[in-house]
């Protein structure tokens, strides 16, 4: 009877006709006009959904989710000098932010000091400049690191910056075992998407292996790797590619730790994830739910994790920078709110909401406050945090979750084949062949083509354009900031115990040629006020530098 009624509706639908539009997700997946029990007829509740905090974690990684506590509101911030950024952190904490998220400038991301000739014009521009422990002391002045969770978005020189962080916490009198936060460290996504590397892949992985091992023993509450799909999506990938390549990265780090002889349950709980929240509302929610289910299954069944906490895919989300527009930038407030809502309904553990002006410059204080208020309105006014996984059981959401999972598994099979059974080797081979880069480039081209043909609408850009719109006020980083930072790093070098610094660098370089864990030696370099550039150069002498093979 129900099927007869469905066919009757379909006939009426065909007679009524559709408007001229491409009914598909942002990633290009075709969508049915209506979803019914037929679309989830193979769904088994216990196997595919279960309960929050229980395998397969589809509905959330904690038993109480936001009824226990809200997600962490962690605004990404960093600009100009460390003193200016310190003031912004105190402003955000005063206005209800729950944790710090450090944005570094381009020279820092590339392992260069501010007075390096290649840093000219970039110091303090897209984040804060940090050259040594002295900068970290100022960056966190008056902010007890024992009481604040700290996220640092940096991958290439991540272990060096983490050494500065540990030394700064030590100066505050903090016990490393109390420190909580996340270090990005995900070098595989740099080769795939963001392109901020220093060394060839295998030496980078050696440093990451050292970090995993060190944190498991010495800084157990800190997450040494935030496996980052965000930048893969920003580079132009589809949602399924973001999901697949990010989880494949995560599986690679699991294999890296396992190959070092570590118990999977002893270190895998230190892995967290960082996803993009794009504008296609339901596709994003399905992506997060599929990610949890895949991770739980692979950790339990493939990698032998026995502790339920190892099956939990915990993730931070940032709204999509690539969805923002320079035209009619106030519209970005709406885009960000919708994207943030998808992250919350998808069960994120922490969230950054982009400011309306970030497509033009680093956010002004007012824009940053609006972005934070967006999260607070979602948390405390909308009621969406009152029920766990409120979209669970939706025919559409469950069907889309299954499709997302299936598409990811197809990619996993290809990566595993390239690695002859190893996800880690498969990722390295894929990077060397340009496989991931090509997949993302093809997806980005397809989407851009649809915008140019008018088959996809970007409000204020290719439709609903306002020819009379005027400019908005943006944050300007004064050129004097660079001069002051250069003077500061040179004062640090002049004022330190030079013999101690040279000895620390020599010991690091010697150990880099062997098998010792390098993290304690990096901390020694930090304590001696060696600069980031000096430490990077010492390691380059042993590890070499990476140059990407161009592909056309």
N, C-alpha and C positions, 0 to 999 in steps of 0.2 A: 504494500500500500504506500509506504513512504517513498519507494523508488518510483512508483507511478506518479506521485505528487511532484517529485523532483523533475521527472521528464516533462510534466505539464508546465512547470515553472520555466524550464529551459526553452520550451517552445514559445512561451510568452516573451521570454528574453530575446530570442532571435527575431521575433516579429517587431519588437520595440526598437531594436538596433542599438549600436554603440556610437559614441562620439569618436571623432578622429583623434586617436591617441595611441601611444604604445603602452599597453598595460603590462608593465614589467617592473622588477625591482631596479634600483639604481645600478646594480651590478649586471643587469641585462637578463635576469631570470624571468621567464614568462609567468604571468599570474592568471589564475582562473577567476571568473567573475564572482564566484561564491564557493566557500568551502563547507563541506558537510562531513558526517561521520565516515563516508566512503573514502575520504582522503586520509584518514588515520585508522583505517580498519585493522592494520597490522600492529597498532600501538598496544603494548602491554604496560599497564601502569607500573607494576613493581620493577620490571626490567628497564623501562625507558624513562620513567619519571621518578618514582619513589617519593621520599620525603626529604625536606630540607635537612642538610647535615648528614644524610644517609646516602649510601651508594644508590644511584650513580651521580648524585649531586646536581642533577639537572635543575632542580627547583631552588638551589642555593647551597652554599657550603657550610652555613651555620644553622643550628636548630631554630634559633629565634630571629635571625636576620635583623631587620631594622626595628623590630619590636624589642630586641635586646639593646641595641644602640644604633644610631644612624651611621651612615657611611662617613668617612673622614673627608672633610671639606679642605682640600689641599690645593691652594692657588699657586701655580707656577710663577715664580717671581725672581728677578735678578736683572740689574741694569747698572751701567755706570760704575761707580766705585763701590767698594765693600761697605763703606759707611752709609751711602745712600740706600743700598739694598738692605742693610741692617735696619734702617729706619722704616723701610717698606714692610719688612717682616713684622716689626713691632706694631705697625698700623693694622696689618691683616689679622694678627693674633688678637689685638684689642677688639676687632670687629667680628670675632667669632670663628676665625679659621682654626681648624683642628690640628694642622701639621704644616711643616715647611716643605717647599719644593724648590730646589735651587736651579735656576737657569744660568748657565755659564756662557761667556762670550766665545766667539769663534776661535781666537788664538788658544784659549784654554781647552776648548774641545779638540783642538788639533795638537795639543801637547807643546805649545809654544809659549815663551815668556812674552810679556807685553813690550819689551824693548827689542824683540826680534824684528828685523827689518820686514819680514813677511807679515807681521801683525799690524803694520801701519794702516790706520784708518778703520780698524775693526775693534779696537780695545774698548770694552764696555758697551758695545753697540747692541748686540742681540742678547746680552746677558751680562752677568757680573764678571769682572776680571779677577782671577785668583792665581797668584804666581807662587805663593809659598805659605807656610804655616802662619806667617805674620798676617796674611790676608784672612785666613780662616779664623784667627783669633778675633779680628775686628768684625768679620761677617756675623759671628754668633755672640758678640759681646752683649751681655745682659740677657741672653737666652739660654737657660740651663738645658744642655743637650740630653741630660738624663730624663728630663720631663717632657721632651718634645720629640715627636717622630719626624725624621728628616729624610726627604727623598732628594737624590742628586741625579739629574739627567745628564749623564756623561758615559761614554763607552770606551773610546780609544785609550785615554789615560785614566780610566776609572780607578784602577788600583792605586795610582799616585795620589789622586784627590782623596781617596778613602784613607790613605795614610795621613794626609793633612788633617782630615776629620778626626781620626783616632787621636792624633797628637793634640789637637785642639781640645777634645773632650778630656784628655789626660790633664791638660793645663787647668781645666775647670775643676779637677778633682773627681771626675766621673769614673765609675767602674765600667769598663768596656762591656761587661756582661749585662748591664742595664740598658745599653743603647739600642734604640729601636728605629727602624727606618728601612730605606730601600736604596740600593745603588743600581743604576741601570745596567752597565757592564756588557750589554748584549752586542758583542762584536759581529756576530753573524749577520744581523740585520743591517749593519753598516755596509758590509760588502754587497748586500742585496739592494739596499735602498738609500740610506742617508749619506754614505760615502765619507764618513769621518773616522778613518782608520789611521794607524801609524805603522804598525809592524805587519808582516805577512800573517796569514790566518793561524798557522800552527803555533808560533810564539805567543800570539794573543791568547790562544786557547790554553797555553801553558800557564799564563798569568791568571786566567780565570779559574783554572783548576786549583792553583795555589790559593786563590781567594775563597773558593768554596770550602776547601779543607780548613783554612784558617778560621773562617767565620763559624763553621760547625763547632770548633773547639773554643775559640776565644771571644766571639761576639755572637752568641747563639740566637739572640732575638732579632738580629739584623738580617735583612734579605739581601744577599750578595749579588743577585741577578734579578732584574726586572725584564723578563723576556718581552721584547717590544714589537708589537704589531702596528703601533701607531704610525711609525715612520714608513712602514711598508704601505699602509693605506694612503698616507699623504703623498707617496710617490706615484700613486695612480692605480693601485691594485683594486680588485673587486673585494667584496666582503669575504667571499669564500677563499680567495687567495690570502687575504690577511689572516684569516683563521688558520688555514693550512700551514702557511710558511712560518707563522708565529709558533704554533704548537710543534712543528718539526724542529724549530730552533730549541724549544724547551726539551724535547726528547733528546736532542743532541747533547745538551748540558747534563741531562740525567746520565747518558752514556759516558760522558767525560768523567763525571764523578765516580761512576761505577768502575770505569777502567782504571781509576786510581786506587781501587780496592776499598772504597767507602761503601758502607751500608746505605742503600737507597733511602731507607727510612731516616737515616741520620742526617741527610743533607737536602733531600728533595723538598722538605717543608720550608726551606729557605728560598726556594724559587717562587717568584711572583710574576704577574703578567701585567702588561700595559697595552690596552686596546684603544682604538679610535671609536668615538661615537659619532657616526655620520648622520646624514639628514634623512635617510630612508628608515623611518621609525621601526617598523616591524622587522625588517631585515636585520637591523642591529640587535634587537632583542633576541631573535632566533640565533644569531651568531654567538652571543654570550652563553646562551643555554646549551648550544651544541658544544661549545668549548669545554664547559664543565663536564659534560657527559663523556666526551672523548678522553680528556685528561684522566678522569677517574678510571676508565676502562683500561687505558694503556698502562697507567702506573700500577694498577693491580694485576692485570693479566699478563702484560709483556715484561714489565720490569720487576715484578715480584714484591712490590711494596705491600706490607702487611698492616701498617698503621693507617687507620682511616684518615688521619690528618694529612698524610702524604697524598691522598686522593683528591684533596681540596684544591681546586684551581682558584686562587685568590687574585683579584686583578684591580688595578687602577685604571680609570678611564679619563680621557681628555676629549672634549668636544672637537669637532673636525676643523682644524685651521684652514684646510683647503676648501671648505664650504663657505668661508667668509668672503665678502665682496668689498672692494674699495668703493664701489658705487652704492649709494644709499646705505652707509655703514650702520645706521640705526636698525636696519632689518636684521643685522647680525645678532641683536639681542634675542629676537624671536627664534632664529635658527639655533642659537646656543641653548635656549630653554627647552626646545623640542628634543635636541640631541641629548641634553642632560637627563631629561625624563626617560628617554630610552635606556640610558645607562642604569638609572635607578630601577626601572621595571625589569631590567635584565640582571639585577643583583650585584652591582659593583660594590667593592669594598672601600674605594676612595675615588674622588672625582675632582677634576679641574675643569672649570668653565671658562672658555675663552672670552676675552673682553671684546667689545664692539669695534675697537680701533686697532686690533692686533694685526690686521692685514696691512695696515699703514705704518705702524711703529710699535714699540713696546707700549703697553697700556699706561694711560694716565691713572692717577690715583682714583679719580671718580669712576673711570671705566672699570677698574679692578674691583671697586666696591659694588658696582651694579652686577658684575659677574658673580661675586660671592653671594649677594642678595638673591640672585636667581636660584642658587642651590638651597638657600634657607627657605625661600618660598615653597619650593618643591617639598622640602622636608617637613615644614611645619604648617603649611596652609592647604595643600592639595589633598591630603589623606592617602596618597599612594603608598606611604611607608607603613600603613596600618595592617596590611595583609601581605603575607609572603607569596611571591610569584603569582600576582593576581591574574595574569594572562595564561597561566598554566591550564591546559585542557582546551584552549581555543583551537578549533579545527584548523584555522589558518596558521596560528603560531606554531602548533605542533607539527603541521605538515612542512612549514618552512624550516623549522629546526631540523627535521629529518633530512630535508634536501641539502641543507648546509652541511650537515654531518657527512652525508654521502659524497658531496663534492670534495670535502677535505680528505676523506679516505682515498679517493682517487689520486689526489696529489701525493699522499703518503706512499702509496704503492709505487709511484714513479720515482720518488726520492729514494726509497728503500732499494729499488732496482739499480739506481745509479751507484748506490753505496754497497752493492752486493750483500745486502742484509743489514747494513749499519745505517741508521739515520744520520749519525754524525758524519760518516764518510760521504753519505749521499748529499748532505748539505755542502760539504767542501767541494765535491766534484761538480755539483750544480752551480756553485759560485764560479769555479774555474771555467766552466763551459758557458757561463752567462745565461743559464737556463731561467733562473728566477728573474733576472733583469729583463729578459725578453718577454716573459709572461706578463710582467707588470706593464711594460711599455705597450704591449698590444692592447691591454685593458684600458690604459689611459687614452690611447689613440681612439678606441671605439667610443668612449664617453665624450671626448672632445668633438668628435665627428657628429654625434647626436645633438650636441649643443649648437654647433655651427649650422646644422640643417634645420634647427628649430624644433626637433623632435623631443628635446628636453628643455624645460624652462628654468632659467635662473632669474628670479624676480629682481628687477632693477638693472639687469645686464642685457639680456636679449628679449625681455618683455617688461612692460610696465616701467619704461625708462623715464626718468625725470631730467630733461635737458637743462633745467634751471637750478639743480642742486649745487650748493656751495660747499666749500671745504669745512672740515671740523678741526678743532684744536687737537694736536697730538703732542706726545712727549718728545722733546728734543734733547739729545745727549750732547752737552757742550764739548767742543774740541779740547778744552782744558782738562777734561777728565783723563784723556789719554796721556797728556804730559805729566799730570800728577801721578798716575799709575806707574809710568816709566821711572819717574824719580823715586817712587816708593820701592820698587823692586831693586833698584840700584843701591838705595840706602840699606836694604836688607842684606845684600851681598857684602857691602862695605862694613856693616856692623857685626857680622857673625864671626864665630871662630873658624877661620878659613881652613886650618889644618883638620879640624873636626869634620867640616863639610867635605873636604877632599877625601878623607879616609872613608867616610860613609859611602861616597860615590864609587870609590875603588872597590870596596867590599861588595857592593851591589853588582858591579860589573863582573867581578870574579865569580860570584855565585850564579849569575845569569848563564854562565857557560856550563854549569853543572845541573844537579837535580834538586838542590835545596829549595825550600819554600821561600819565595822572595818577599812576602808581605812584611815579615819582621824587619828585613833590611830596608824596605821602603819606608817604614815607620822611623827607622834610625835616620834616614836621609831627611825626613820631615823634621824630626827633632833638631837636626843640625842646620835647619833653615836652608837646605838645598832648594833650588827653584824647580818648578815643574819642567822647564826646558832643559835644565842640566840633567835631571833624572832621566828624561826621555832620551836625550842624546847619549847618555851612558848605556842605556839599553839598546839603542839603535846600533851601537858599535858591535854588539853581540848578535842581535836579532835581525838586523837589516831593516829596510823600509819596503812597503808594499806599493806597487804601481799596478793599477788596473789595466788589463788588456782591452784596448778599445774594440768595440763591436758596432757594426753598422747594419 
